[in-house]
Amino acid sequence: MSEAQKRSNGAWIFYAVLIFAALAFSGVFGPSGPREVPYDEAISLVKGGRAESAAVTAEEVVLTLRPPPEAAPPEGAAPAPPPPPPERPGIFDTGTGKKPDQVTTGRIPGVDREPLIEALLAQNVRLDARVSRTPFWVVALWWIVPLVVINLLFFMALRRAGGGGAGGPLGMLKPRTKVYDRAQQEPVRFTDVAGVDEAKDELMEVVDFLKHPARYRALGGRIPRGILLVGPPGTGKTLLARAVAGEAEVPFFSLNASEFVEMFVGLGAARVRDLFEQARKSAPCIVFIDEIDAVGRSRGGLGALATHDEREQTLQQMLAELDGFDPRATVILMAATNRPEVLDPALMRPGRFDRQVIVDRPDLAGREAILRVHARRVPLGPDVDISAVARRTPGMVGADLANIVNEAALAGARRGAKRLDQIDFDDALDRVQLGLRRRGVIMTPAERRRVAYHEAGHALVALAMPQADPVERVSIVARAVSLGVTIQVPRDQKYVMTEQELETKVMVMLGGRAAEELTQGEVSTGAHDDLGRATALVREMITRFGMSRRLGLAALTRTVGAPLLGVTQEEKLCSEETAREIDEEVRERLGELYMRAKGILADRRDSLEAAAEALVARETLSGEELSRIADSATRPKGKVAGAA
């Protein structure tokens, strides 16, 4: 039993004893009082000689009665046996073995010559006049019992709300710093972190300083006091900080910045002081504050007028603690954020957070390394190609890749396998990127054929263009985001793209609509997403990349917002007349690229028909199967492939 449970049980026992004592003193467990009789019956008892004594108060008259006279035995009858000796008197007995018979009746207010009193005097009954005074213990109980009840209810409310724990009302008064103990938890090493090699190289210097601080001090060097990890969500910023602590083998204090601020004024600053006080006592150590933008936002603008803002007080205390660090104390403050643009400049100046480490999205090699780290925990089949999975996940971060491996494990468990095969990873990628399969969607034969032509159009334009990414798979299986999909996998990691490559991407996007118009004679709503993405890409070519044929090299828009969070918007930097010319050129370029895609499909009409028929029959085709179908359909009839 924990110490808190012992204190709780002791409090319950104390309250129970106190309530029992109050009830005992109040007479609840005592003898019952005299029975009440009507006023006229009391007078009859007195006149009949039954009253032995009377106690008179201002509110009532209590009569002690004699036992009723026994009837005389008839003549010639044997005398009655003597009564048995009295038993041992009880707690409320008078010593005769029986309780005295008492009755009570009320008084008649405002009457001086009361009939009951006159009857008592006429019978020479001994009267005991008493002044009605409330006993001291009764008065005390009137004060003690309500206080006990109130305290008991308050105590029960605290227990129901969580008491002094982290979730209760008193929990906010306790520090919430998490200290990772190497004896209880396996430390994180740099080998457990992949895909962020540049960030690891930056942080290796911090590890070396924590292990050998004298080497740097001998040369007059000073390690950066604060290190800010900047990157999109899920890239592994917290994991990197824990890896630094694990490699340096020092204590690691972790706290989320939102936990500094509570409803009580000054509590955030107190928690900052407590955090840094613990760090100084445990030096050398690492203090990690996650999502520091929750308290470190800029104080400029209208927010500067709120001089008593709790977040501002917390930030000021943090700045004071950073300035008050002893240069000889090896305490390093690390923080993470995905919104560096909102941080206060005072927090970012040299001497505080004077080094920023970018933890960016991993490239192709980084994604493959991350997948291999997570794949250590699962049994893999011989056909699993981690490199192919990495190529299908451009733009994904470490958290997304960990989810891919987990979904693959779930897919393998659903089919009852003992190890994961490539089909499980394909299913996981489709589930994450495209959504769940919509089994309730039942398309008509005409709709299935239209979707098949649409997806075959995308794929055949991609096969015909050397600059296009290879086609991995084509499917007309309905999923959460589409009725069909054409999956292309880049050959290599691309950091820049040429104008021809961008035009090829647009032509592939427009190939589905071109195939519908070419084969069905009319278009449908199925290309709305393709048109939106193609229009956005052509507009970027004209306004941002300087690929306009009319407007030259001028940058006509700029991106504002939070790019690390993916929340951005385009801000126009041109006049209305220039904007009109941009719209005209966008329409011209889209029309031109659409006609080129349509011409490619018209030249490969037989391949388009064959690919669509195969999709209708099989629903899903791999890139190799699609390429064989297209080649066989375009092969001249009557000739053997490869013949002169």
C-alpha positions in Angstrom: 0.0 0.0 0.0 1.4 3.4 -1.0 1.9 6.3 1.4 -0.9 8.3 -0.2 -3.3 5.4 0.3 -2.3 5.0 3.9 -3.0 8.7 4.6 -6.3 8.4 2.8 -7.4 5.4 4.9 -6.3 7.2 8.0 -8.4 10.2 7.2 -11.5 8.0 6.6 -11.0 6.3 9.9 -10.7 9.6 11.7 -13.9 11.0 10.2 -15.8 7.7 11.0 -14.7 7.8 14.7 -15.7 11.5 14.9 -19.1 10.9 13.5 -19.7 7.9 15.8 -18.7 10.0 18.8 -21.0 12.8 17.8 -24.0 10.4 17.4 -23.2 8.7 20.8 -23.1 12.0 22.7 -26.2 13.3 21.0 -28.2 10.3 22.5 -28.9 8.5 19.4 -27.6 5.3 20.9 -29.1 6.0 24.4 -32.4 5.0 25.9 -35.6 6.3 24.3 -37.2 9.3 26.1 -40.5 9.3 28.0 -43.6 8.6 26.0 -45.9 11.4 25.1 -49.5 11.4 26.4 -52.4 13.8 25.9 -52.8 16.7 28.4 -56.1 15.4 29.8 -54.7 11.8 30.3 -51.8 13.3 32.2 -54.3 15.1 34.6 -56.2 11.8 35.0 -53.0 10.0 35.9 -52.1 12.6 38.5 -55.7 12.6 40.1 -55.6 8.8 40.1 -52.5 8.9 42.4 -50.1 7.5 39.8 -47.7 10.4 39.8 -44.7 9.9 42.0 -42.7 13.0 41.0 -42.7 15.6 38.3 -40.1 17.6 36.5 -41.4 20.9 35.2 -39.7 23.0 32.5 -40.9 25.9 30.4 -41.7 23.5 27.5 -43.0 20.3 29.1 -43.9 18.4 32.3 -42.3 14.9 32.8 -44.2 12.6 35.2 -42.6 9.6 36.9 -45.4 7.1 37.5 -45.9 4.5 40.2 -46.7 1.0 39.1 -50.4 0.3 38.9 -51.9 -1.4 42.1 -52.3 -5.2 41.8 -55.8 -6.7 42.2 -56.4 -8.6 45.5 -56.6 -12.4 45.1 -60.1 -14.0 45.6 -61.0 -15.6 48.9 -59.6 -19.1 49.4 -56.9 -18.7 46.6 -53.3 -19.4 47.4 -51.1 -16.4 47.9 -49.1 -15.3 44.9 -45.4 -16.3 44.9 -42.9 -13.7 45.8 -41.4 -11.9 42.8 -38.0 -13.1 41.6 -34.9 -11.2 42.7 -34.0 -8.4 40.3 -31.4 -9.1 37.7 -28.2 -7.3 37.3 -29.2 -3.7 36.5 -28.5 -2.6 32.9 -26.9 0.6 31.7 -30.1 2.6 31.9 -31.8 0.7 34.7 -32.5 2.2 38.2 -31.3 -0.8 40.1 -34.7 -2.5 40.3 -34.3 -4.3 37.1 -36.9 -2.1 35.4 -36.8 1.3 33.9 -39.0 3.9 35.6 -42.3 4.6 33.7 -42.3 8.2 32.5 -44.7 10.2 30.4 -44.5 13.7 29.2 -46.9 16.3 28.0 -46.5 19.9 26.8 -47.3 23.1 28.7 -50.0 25.6 28.0 -48.2 28.8 27.1 -49.3 32.0 28.8 -51.4 30.3 31.6 -50.4 31.0 35.2 -52.9 28.6 36.9 -52.3 25.5 34.8 -54.7 22.6 35.6 -51.9 20.0 35.5 -49.8 21.9 38.0 -52.7 22.5 40.3 -53.5 18.7 40.2 -49.9 17.9 41.1 -50.0 20.3 44.0 -53.3 18.9 45.2 -51.8 15.4 45.3 -48.7 16.6 47.1 -46.5 15.3 44.3 -42.9 16.4 44.5 -42.1 19.0 41.8 -38.7 19.5 40.4 -38.6 22.8 38.6 -35.8 23.0 36.0 -34.5 25.8 33.8 -34.3 24.6 30.2 -30.6 25.0 29.3 -28.9 23.4 26.3 -25.9 21.3 27.4 -22.5 22.5 26.3 -21.8 19.4 24.3 -25.0 19.9 22.3 -23.9 23.4 21.5 -20.5 22.1 20.5 -22.0 19.5 18.3 -24.1 22.1 16.5 -20.7 23.7 15.4 -18.6 20.6 15.0 -20.9 18.3 13.0 -21.5 20.8 10.1 -17.7 21.4 9.9 -17.1 17.7 9.8 -19.7 17.1 7.1 -18.3 20.0 5.0 -14.7 18.7 5.3 -15.9 15.2 4.5 -17.7 16.3 1.3 -14.6 18.3 0.3 -12.4 15.4 0.9 -14.6 13.1 -1.2 -14.7 15.7 -4.0 -10.9 15.9 -4.1 -10.7 12.1 -4.2 -13.2 12.0 -7.1 -11.3 14.7 -9.0 -8.0 13.1 -8.6 -6.7 14.5 -5.4 -3.1 15.6 -5.6 -2.4 13.6 -8.7 -1.6 15.0 -12.1 -5.3 15.1 -13.0 -6.7 16.6 -9.9 -7.1 20.2 -8.8 -4.0 20.1 -6.6 -2.0 18.4 -9.3 -1.3 21.7 -11.1 0.7 22.8 -8.1 3.2 19.9 -8.6 6.0 20.0 -11.2 5.4 17.9 -14.3 8.9 17.5 -15.4 9.6 14.0 -16.8 13.0 12.6 -15.9 14.2 9.6 -18.0 16.1 7.2 -15.8 18.6 5.0 -17.7 18.2 2.3 -15.1 14.5 1.9 -15.8 14.3 2.8 -19.5 16.7 1.6 -22.3 18.5 4.7 -23.5 18.0 5.9 -27.1 21.2 6.0 -29.2 22.0 7.6 -32.5 21.8 4.2 -34.1 18.0 4.3 -33.3 17.6 7.5 -35.3 17.9 7.5 -39.0 17.3 9.8 -42.0 18.6 12.9 -40.3 22.3 12.5 -40.7 23.1 16.3 -40.9 21.2 16.9 -37.7 23.1 14.1 -36.0 26.4 15.5 -37.1 25.5 18.9 -35.5 24.5 17.2 -32.2 27.5 15.0 -32.0 29.4 18.2 -30.9 27.0 18.6 -28.0 27.6 15.0 -27.0 31.4 15.5 -27.1 31.1 18.6 -25.0 29.1 16.8 -22.3 31.6 14.0 -22.2 34.8 16.1 -22.4 34.0 19.7 -21.3 37.5 20.4 -20.2 38.8 20.1 -23.7 36.7 23.0 -24.9 37.2 25.2 -21.8 41.0 24.9 -22.2 40.8 26.6 -25.5 38.3 29.2 -24.3 35.4 27.7 -26.3 31.8 27.7 -25.1 29.2 25.3 -26.3 25.9 26.9 -27.4 23.7 27.3 -24.4 20.5 26.6 -26.2 19.9 24.4 -29.2 16.6 24.7 -31.2 15.5 21.8 -33.3 13.4 23.0 -36.2 11.4 20.8 -38.5 8.0 19.6 -39.6 5.9 17.4 -37.2 7.0 13.8 -37.0 10.6 14.2 -38.2 12.0 12.9 -34.9 13.0 16.1 -33.0 12.1 14.6 -29.6 13.8 11.3 -30.5 17.0 13.2 -31.4 17.1 15.0 -28.1 16.7 11.8 -26.2 19.5 10.3 -28.4 21.8 13.1 -27.4 21.1 12.3 -23.7 21.6 8.6 -24.3 24.9 9.0 -26.1 26.2 11.4 -23.5 24.8 9.3 -20.6 23.5 12.3 -18.7 20.1 12.9 -17.1 17.3 14.1 -19.5 14.6 16.4 -18.3 11.6 16.7 -20.6 8.6 19.0 -20.4 6.0 20.3 -22.9 5.8 24.0 -23.1 2.0 24.0 -22.8 2.4 22.5 -19.3 4.0 25.7 -18.0 0.7 27.7 -18.3 -2.1 27.0 -15.9 -5.1 28.9 -14.6 -3.1 30.3 -11.6 -1.1 33.4 -12.3 2.6 32.9 -11.8 2.5 29.1 -11.8 4.2 29.0 -15.2 7.1 31.1 -14.0 7.4 28.9 -10.9 7.6 25.8 -13.0 10.3 27.3 -15.1 12.3 28.1 -11.9 11.7 24.6 -10.6 12.8 23.0 -13.9 16.1 24.9 -14.1 16.7 24.4 -10.3 16.5 20.6 -10.9 18.8 20.9 -13.9 21.5 22.7 -11.9 21.4 20.1 -9.2 21.8 17.3 -11.8 24.4 18.9 -14.0 25.7 17.8 -16.5 22.3 17.2 -18.0 20.0 18.1 -20.9 16.7 20.0 -20.5 14.3 19.5 -23.4 11.2 21.7 -23.9 8.9 20.4 -26.6 6.6 22.8 -28.7 8.3 25.8 -27.2 6.2 28.1 -29.4 3.4 27.6 -26.9 5.1 30.1 -24.5 7.9 31.6 -26.7 5.8 33.6 -29.1 6.8 37.0 -30.1 5.7 39.8 -27.8 5.4 42.5 -30.5 2.3 44.0 -31.9 -0.9 44.3 -29.9 0.2 41.5 -27.7 2.7 43.8 -26.1 -0.2 45.7 -24.4 -1.1 42.6 -22.3 1.6 43.2 -19.6 0.1 40.7 -17.2 -0.2 37.9 -19.7 0.7 34.6 -18.1 2.6 33.4 -21.2 4.7 36.6 -21.2 5.6 36.1 -17.5 6.6 32.5 -18.3 8.7 33.6 -21.2 10.4 36.4 -19.2 11.3 33.9 -16.5 12.7 31.5 -19.1 14.9 34.3 -20.5 16.1 35.2 -17.0 17.0 31.5 -16.4 18.9 31.3 -19.6 20.9 34.4 -18.8 21.6 33.1 -15.2 23.2 29.9 -16.3 26.6 29.4 -14.7 29.1 29.1 -17.6 30.8 26.3 -15.7 27.6 24.3 -15.3 27.2 21.8 -18.2 23.5 22.3 -18.6 22.3 22.4 -22.2 18.8 23.5 -23.1 17.2 21.9 -26.1 13.9 22.8 -27.6 11.8 21.8 -30.5 9.3 23.7 -32.7 7.7 23.5 -36.1 6.9 27.2 -36.2 10.2 29.1 -35.8 8.8 32.2 -37.4 6.6 33.0 -34.4 9.3 32.8 -31.7 10.4 35.9 -29.9 13.6 37.5 -31.1 14.9 37.8 -27.5 14.7 34.0 -27.3 16.7 33.5 -30.5 19.6 35.9 -29.9 23.1 34.5 -29.3 23.6 33.4 -25.7 20.2 31.8 -25.5 19.0 29.7 -28.4 22.0 30.6 -30.5 22.1 27.5 -32.7 19.3 26.1 -34.9 19.4 22.5 -36.1 17.2 21.8 -39.1 15.5 18.4 -38.9 14.0 18.2 -42.4 12.0 15.6 -44.2 14.2 12.6 -45.2 15.3 12.0 -48.7 15.2 8.6 -50.5 18.2 7.2 -48.7 16.9 8.6 -45.4 13.5 7.0 -45.8 15.1 3.7 -46.6 17.2 3.9 -43.5 14.2 4.8 -41.3 12.2 1.9 -42.7 15.0 -0.5 -42.0 15.2 0.8 -38.4 11.5 0.1 -37.8 11.6 -3.2 -39.7 14.0 -4.6 -37.1 11.0 -5.4 -34.9 9.0 -7.3 -37.5 9.8 -10.6 -39.4 10.3 -9.9 -43.1 9.9 -12.3 -46.0 12.5 -12.7 -48.8 10.4 -10.8 -51.3 10.2 -7.5 -49.3 11.9 -4.7 -51.1 12.5 -1.9 -48.6 14.0 0.3 -51.4 10.8 0.1 -53.4 8.7 1.0 -50.4 11.0 4.0 -49.8 10.6 5.2 -53.4 6.8 5.1 -53.0 6.8 7.4 -49.9 8.2 10.8 -51.1 7.6 13.5 -48.6 6.8 11.2 -45.7 8.5 11.8 -42.3 9.7 9.3 -39.7 6.3 9.0 -38.0 4.6 8.3 -41.3 7.1 5.6 -42.2 6.7 4.0 -38.7 3.0 3.9 -39.4 3.6 2.2 -42.8 5.5 -0.7 -41.0 2.8 -1.0 -38.4 0.1 -1.1 -41.0 2.0 -3.8 -42.9 2.2 -5.8 -39.7 -1.5 -5.5 -39.2 -2.1 -6.5 -42.8 0.0 -9.6 -42.3 -1.8 -10.5 -39.1 -5.2 -10.1 -40.9 -4.2 -12.8 -43.4 -2.7 -15.0 -40.8 0.9 -14.9 -42.0 3.9 -15.6 -39.8 6.1 -13.0 -41.6 5.5 -9.9 -43.7 5.6 -10.1 -47.5 5.7 -7.4 -50.1 1.9 -7.6 -50.5 1.5 -6.5 -46.9 3.6 -3.4 -47.5 1.7 -2.6 -50.8 -1.6 -2.9 -48.8 -0.2 -0.6 -46.1 0.9 2.0 -48.6 -2.5 1.9 -50.4 -4.3 2.2 -47.0 -2.3 5.2 -45.9 -2.0 7.0 -49.2 -5.3 6.2 -50.8 -7.5 5.3 -47.9 -9.6 2.2 -47.3 -11.1 0.2 -50.1 -14.8 1.1 -50.6 -16.4 -2.2 -51.0 -19.9 -0.7 -50.9 -19.2 1.3 -54.2 -20.7 -0.7 -57.0 -20.1 0.9 -60.4 -22.1 0.1 -63.5 -20.2 -1.5 -66.4 -20.2 1.8 -68.3 -18.6 3.6 -65.3 -16.0 0.9 -64.8 -15.0 1.1 -68.5 -14.8 4.9 -68.3 -12.6 4.7 -65.2 -10.4 2.1 -66.9 -9.9 4.3 -69.9 -9.2 7.2 -67.6 -6.4 5.4 -65.7 -5.0 3.8 -68.8 -4.7 7.3 -70.3 -2.6 8.4 -67.4 -0.4 5.4 -67.6 0.1 5.3 -71.4 1.1 9.0 -71.5 3.6 8.3 -68.7 5.0 5.3 -70.6 5.4 7.4 -73.8 7.3 10.3 -72.1 11.0 9.5 -71.2 11.0 12.3 -68.6 8.0 10.8 -66.7 8.4 8.7 -63.6 7.9 4.9 -64.2 4.5 3.5 -63.7 4.4 1.1 -60.7 0.8 0.1 -60.7 -2.6 0.9 -62.2 -5.9 0.1 -60.5 -9.6 0.8 -60.8 -10.4 -0.4 -57.3 -12.4 2.3 -55.6 -10.8 3.7 -52.5 -11.6 6.6 -50.1 -10.0 9.3 -52.3 -10.6 8.1 -55.8 -12.3 5.5 -58.0 -9.0 4.5 -59.6 -5.3 5.3 -59.3 -2.1 5.3 -61.3 0.9 5.0 -59.1 4.3 6.4 -60.4 7.5 5.8 -58.4 10.4 8.2 -59.0 13.7 6.6 -60.1 15.8 8.9 -57.9 15.4 11.7 -55.4 14.9 14.9 -57.3 15.6 18.3 -55.8 15.2 20.4 -59.0 13.0 19.9 -62.0 13.3 21.2 -65.5 10.6 22.9 -67.5 10.3 19.8 -69.7 9.8 17.6 -66.7 7.1 19.8 -65.3 5.3 19.9 -68.6 5.5 16.1 -68.7 3.9 15.9 -65.2 1.0 18.1 -66.5 0.5 16.0 -69.6 0.3 12.8 -67.4 -2.3 14.6 -65.2 -4.4 15.5 -68.3 -4.0 12.1 -70.0 -7.0 10.7 -68.1 -9.4 13.4 -69.4 -7.9 13.1 -72.9 -8.5 9.3 -72.9 -12.2 9.8 -71.9 -12.8 12.3 -74.7 -11.0 10.2 -77.3 -12.8 6.9 -76.5 -16.2 8.0 -75.1 -16.8 11.1 -77.2 -17.5 13.2 -74.1 -15.8 14.0 -70.8 -17.0 13.5 -67.1 -16.4 14.9 -63.7 -13.8 12.2 -62.9 -10.9 14.5 -63.9 -11.7 17.4 -61.5 -8.7 16.7 -59.2 -6.4 16.3 -62.2 -7.4 19.6 -63.6 -6.9 21.3 -60.3 -3.4 20.0 -59.8 -2.4 20.6 -63.4 -3.7 24.2 -63.2 -1.8 24.9 -60.0 1.4 23.5 -61.4 1.2 25.6 -64.6 0.5 28.7 -62.6 3.5 28.1 -60.4 5.6 27.6 -63.6 4.5 31.1 -64.8 4.5 33.1 -61.5 7.2 31.5 -59.4 9.7 29.6 -61.6 10.2 32.2 -64.3 9.0 29.9 -67.1 6.5 32.3 -68.6 6.6 33.0 -72.4 5.0 36.4 -72.0 6.1 37.8 -68.6 9.7 36.9 -68.5 11.7 36.2 -65.3 9.7 38.2 -62.8 8.5 36.4 -59.6 4.8 37.4 -59.5 3.8 35.6 -56.3 5.4 34.6 -53.0 4.5 32.0 -50.4 3.5 33.1 -46.9 2.4 31.1 -43.9 3.9 28.2 -42.0 5.7 26.0 -44.6 6.9 23.5 -42.0 3.2 22.8 -41.2 2.1 22.8 -44.8 -0.1 25.8 -44.2 0.8 28.3 -46.9 -0.9 30.6 -49.4 0.2 32.6 -52.4 0.5 36.4 -52.1 0.1 38.3 -55.3 3.0 40.6 -56.3 1.6 42.0 -59.6 -1.0 44.4 -60.9 -4.5 43.4 -62.1 -3.4 43.7 -65.7 -0.5 41.3 -65.2 -2.8 38.9 -63.3 -5.1 38.9 -66.4 -2.1 38.0 -68.6 -1.2 35.2 -66.2 -4.7 33.8 -66.5 -4.5 33.9 -70.3 -1.2 32.2 -70.4 -2.3 29.5 -68.0 -5.2 28.7 -70.2 -3.0 28.6 -73.3 -0.4 26.4 -71.7 -3.0 23.9 -70.4 -4.7 23.7 -73.8 -1.4 23.1 -75.5 -0.3 20.4 -73.1 -3.8 18.8 -73.3 -3.6 18.5 -77.1 -0.2 17.0 -76.9 -1.4 14.3 -74.4 -4.4 13.6 -76.6 -2.2 13.2 -79.7 0.0 10.7 -77.8 -3.1 8.6 -77.0 -4.5 8.9 -80.5 -1.3 7.4 -81.9 -1.6 4.6 -79.3 -5.3 3.9 -79.6 -4.9 0.1 -79.8 -2.7 0.1 -76.7 -5.3 2.3 -74.9 -8.1 -0.1 -75.8 -6.1 -3.2 -74.8 -5.0 -1.7 -71.4 -8.6 -0.6 -70.6 -9.9 -4.1 -71.4 -7.3 -5.7 -69.2 -8.2 -3.3 -66.3 -11.8 -4.1 -66.6 -11.1 -7.8 -66.4 -8.4 -7.8 -63.7 -8.9 -4.4 -61.9 -5.2 -4.0 -61.1 -2.1 -4.2 -63.4 1.5 -3.8 -62.5 3.8 -1.5 -64.5 5.5 -4.4 -66.3 2.2 -6.0 -67.2 0.9 -2.7 -68.6 4.1 -2.3 -70.6 3.7 -5.8 -72.2 0.1 -5.2 -73.1 0.9 -1.8 -74.7 3.8 -3.3 -76.7 1.8 -6.3 -77.9 -1.1 -4.0 -79.0 1.2 -1.7 -81.0 3.2 -4.6 -82.6 2.5 -4.8 -86.4 0.2 -7.7 -87.3 1.7 -10.7 -89.1 5.2 -9.9 -88.0 7.3 -11.4 -85.3 8.7 -9.0 -82.7 12.3 -8.2 -83.5 12.0 -9.4 -87.1 13.5 -7.2 -89.8 
